[in-house]
Amino acid sequence: MPNEHHEASRDSPIGVSYVMPVLNDATHVRAAVESILVQDFDGPFEVLIALGPSIDGTDELVADLASRDDRVRVLENEVGSTPSGLNIGIRAARFPVVVRVDAHSVLPVDYTRIAVETLERTGADNVGGIMDAHGRTAFERAVALAYGTKVGLGGTRLHVGGEEGPAETVYLGVFRTDALRRVGLFDEGVKRGQDWELNRRLRESGGTVWFTPRLSVMYRPRSRPGLLVRQMFSTGLWRGELARRFPAANGIRYFAPPAMVAGVALGLVLGIAGIVQAALGATPWLLIGFAVPALYALFVVAATLAYGRGAGPRAAAWFLVVLPCIHVSWGIGFILGFLSLTDDIAAHTGR
């Protein structure tokens, strides 16, 4: 629903500032920047790369990109975190629209044009769409499949699509710069989940966050199981922290993975106690606890049969591993974050 205090139209083309935090992203950043430079958009623009202290050659790659196009500017992000980089870019932005870009993403050529048109049509403060994950290896394809199904990341519109309209949050985001400054930019104390937290403040301030399936951004998943586990653990940890801070703003879906983790852990403990009962000659009724992890294992197998058949045998085999990696890592992280059981939550950035 439109916000009446926003202008409905402008006489001249709207300028856009692309803001991209980058840290150790040498594999992906060139494709992300090149997808910006070929946008089908008539207005002026700038590309602001907030570069964190990298050790993989990202510095040299980004410097080369900036030397080839004077619309690309590199800004130093000493802290290196995503929210810090976003805020550095937003503060330096010269134009009234900020397009958030992830170094792992590739924007479709019409992304900016559709996003700006949607901002103007709806009066929203933030417009976004779908994180369309695509993998190249069998493992990455399995991760992408999990991201795009209800059994993986919960089936929210930003992962599986849906009808256009107001939303709790969206992938990345195309913002009115004045709206970002109105709510105080990103919270640099929130290392993951900062999009959801910012969108919460935008909505509480009277603004609208708008989802449209017309915006679909290709995303490259993590390439190895260890990296996926680290990402999911950090995401769950911060989701638990945010659920504790803002208990009234969380849907039931956030509590499903931690409930599963707690249930499986309790079932294993009871099952082991049943083995002890049997060894002592008592009736091993506690063996019933093994039913819980067995049911979860059956769920993973059934989900693989349902969703993995078209992905090829290797990706389907990895799907059996990917789902528990996501659910267990995310669930354990959520429990630790929700109960404040981690000593240094700020150290967990998912990288």
N, C-alpha and C positions, 0 to 999 in steps of 0.2 A: 504494500500500500504506500503510495507516494507521501513524502513529507513536504508539506506546503511551504516550508521556509526555504527550500532549495529552488534555484532557478530552473525553469523547465527547458530553456533553450539559450543558446549563445549566438552572437553574431559572427564570431570568428572561431576558427578551429581551436579546440581545446588542446593545451599542451599536457604532455604526460611525462612523468619521471618514473623510470623503472628502477627499483631498488632491489639489489641482490647481495645478501651476505654470502661470503665465500671463505671457506677454510679447508685446505687440503682437498680441493675438488678438481685437480688437474684432469681427471678422466672425463668430466662432464661439462665443465664451465664453458668451453668453446662452443659447444652445440647450443647451450642455453643462450649465450650472447648472440650468436648468429641467428637464432630464432626471433630475437628482438629486432635485429637490424633489418629483417625482411618483412616486418609487419605491414599489412595492408591498412595503413592509417595515415590520414592526411595532415594531422596536426604536428607541431614541433615536439621533439622529445629529447630526453637525455637518459643515459644509462649510468647509474651510480653503483659501482661495485665496492662494497664495504669489505675490504680484504683483511682477514685475520692472519695471525702469524703462522704461516704454512711452511711445511718442510718437504713437500712432494713436487716442487716445481711450479706450483700454482702462481707464485709471485711473478715469475718470468713470463708465464703464459698470459696472465692478465695485463702485464705491462705491454706485451706485444699487441694485444687486442686494442688497448688504448692508443698505442702509437699509430694504428691503422685507421682510426676513426675518431675525430675530435669530439664526437657526441658521447664517447665512452670516457668516464672519469673514474679514477681509482681513489678511494677514501680509506684512510688507515683505521682499522678496528683493532686497537691494542688488546681489548678484552677478549675478542675472538668469538664471543657468543652470538647466537642468532638474533635475540632481541636487541642487543647492543648494536649490531651491524645495521639492523632495520632502522633504529632510531637515528643513527649517524646519517644514513641515507635520507630519511624523512626530513631531518633538520636542514640538510643541504639542498633539498628539492626546490626547484624554481617554478614548477608548474602546479596547477590546481588539482591534478589527479596523480595519485601514486599507485603504480602497479607493482605488487610484490612478485618477485620471481625467485624460484628456488634453483640452485645450481644443478640439481638433479632433474630439472624439468625442461621440456621443450614446448614453447608456445605455438599453437597452430597459427597460421598466417593471419587469420581474421580475428584473433583473440581480443586485441585492444579495441578494434572498431566495434565489435559486439558489446564488449564490456562498457565502453563509454556511452554507447547508445542506450544500454540498459540503465546505467546510472541516471541519465537524463530522463528516460521514460518513466522510471519508478520513483525518482527522488531519493533513492537509497543512499546510505553513507558508505556501504561496502557491497560489492557484487562479486560473486565467485561461482564456481561450478564444480566439475568432477576431476578428481585425481585419477587419471586413466593410466594405471600401471602397466608397463610393458617390459618383459624380460628378454634377454638374448640367450642366456644359458638355460639349461633345464631347471636349475635351482631358481634362477630369477623368474622364470615363467611360472614356477610353482608359487613363488611369493606373490607375483602379480595376480595369479588366480585367486589366492587367498584374500588379497586386498579387495577384489571385486565381487566377492560373494558374502552372503549374510553369515556364513559360518566362520569367516575370517576376522573381519573388523566390525562386525555388528550390523552391516547392511544400511548404514546411513546414506543419505542422498549424495554426499560428496564422494562416496566410493562406488555406489551402484546406480546412481541417477534417480530421477523422480520428477515430479511436477515442479514447474517454476513457482516461486513464491517466497515469502519471508522465511528465514531459517535461523537456527541457533548459531550455526557457524558454517563457513564454506572453505573450500580449498584455496590456499594462497590469499587472494583478495585484490580487488581494484577499488581503491578508497578515494574519497574526497579528502584532499590534504587538510582542509580546515577542520574536518570532522576528527581526523587523527590528532590534530593539535588541541582540539576542544576537550578530548578525554585524556590527554596527557601522554600520548604515544604508547608504545609497548612497555610493559612492566619488565624491566631488565633483571629483576629477581626471579622471574619465571623462565627457566631455561628450555622447557618444552611445554606445549599446550598454550603458548603465548597467544596464538590466534584465537582460541576459544575464550581466553580471559579478556582480550581486547574487545572481541565482539560482544561479550557480556556487558562491558561498559558502554559500548556504542548503543546497545539496545536499552540499557537502563537510562541513558541520557536522552531518550526519545527518538533515536535514529533507527533505521531499518537495515538489517543484513539480508541480502537478497540472493537466493539461489536460482541459477538458470542452467538447465542441462545443455544449452547452446555453447557454454564455455567448458571445454574439455581439454585438460593439459596432460600431455604425456609425461609420465614419471618413471624414472629408472630405480627399481628396488635395490636393496642391499645385495651384494654379490656373493656373500658367504654366510653360512649359518651363524658363526660367531658374531658377525656384524649385525645380523638380524636380531639375535638375542639381546645384544647390547642396546640396540635401538628400541626394541619392545619393552625391555626392562625399564629403561629411562622414561619412555612414554607412559608406562603404567605407574611408575613412581610419581611422576608429576601429576598424572590424572588423579591419583589418590590424594596427593597434597591439595589439589584444587577442589576435590570433593569435600575434603575436610574444611577448607577455608570457606567454601560457598555451598553448604549442604542443600540449600533449597533449589539450586540451579542444575541438579544432576539427574539424568534419566536413569531408569532401572537397568538399562543395558550396560552401564559402566560397572555394575556390581556382579555381572554374570561370570567373568573370568576369575575374580578373586573367590567367589562362592565355589566355583569348580575346583580351584586349587585347594581350598580349605577342605572340601568334601573328599577329594582324592587323597589328600594327606591323612585325614582322619580315617578313611577307609583302609589305607595301608597300615596305619598303626594298629587298628583293630584286627586286621587280618593277621599281622605278625603276632599279636597277642593270642589269636586263635591257634596259631602254630605252637606257641608255648603251652597253651591249654592241652593240645593234643599230646605234646611231649610229656606232660605231667599226668596223662591218663584221664584228664577231665573231658567233659563234653565240649568240643571245639566250636561252640556256637558263634564265637567272635570271628570265625572265618568268613561270615557273611559280609564283613567289612570289605573284602576283596571285590565284592560286587560293584562298588562305586568306581574304582579305577577300570574294572572290566567294562562297565557301561560307557565310560569315557573313551576307552580304546575302540569299542564298537562304533561309537559316534564318529570318531576320526576315520575309521574304515568306510563307514557308510557315506560320509561326506566326500571321501576320495572317489568312491564309486559313482556318486551323483555328479560331482563337478569335474573330476580329473580325467574322465574318459576321452574327452576331445583334446587334451593337452599333450598327448603322447605318453608312452610308457615311462620314460625317464622323469618327465615332469610330474607325472602322477605318483611315482615312487617318492619323489622329493616332497610332494604334497603331504604324505604321511608323516614326514618329519617337520615340515614347515608349520602345520597347524598347531602341534604341541609347543613348538618354539614360540609362536605368537601367544597362545593362550596362557601357557605356564609362566613365561617371562613377564608378560603384561600383568598377569594376576598376582604374582609374587611382588612385583614392583608396586602395584596398587595397594596391597596390604601394608607394605613397609611405609609407603607415603602417607596413607590414610591414618596409620597409627603413630606416625612420626618416629619410626624406628631406624632411620638412617642418619648417620652422623653429619654428613656433608652432602645434602641433596643438590646443592649448586654444582657439584662436580659431575653430576650425571647429565650429560648433554646428548647422549645417544650417538656420539661419533666414535 
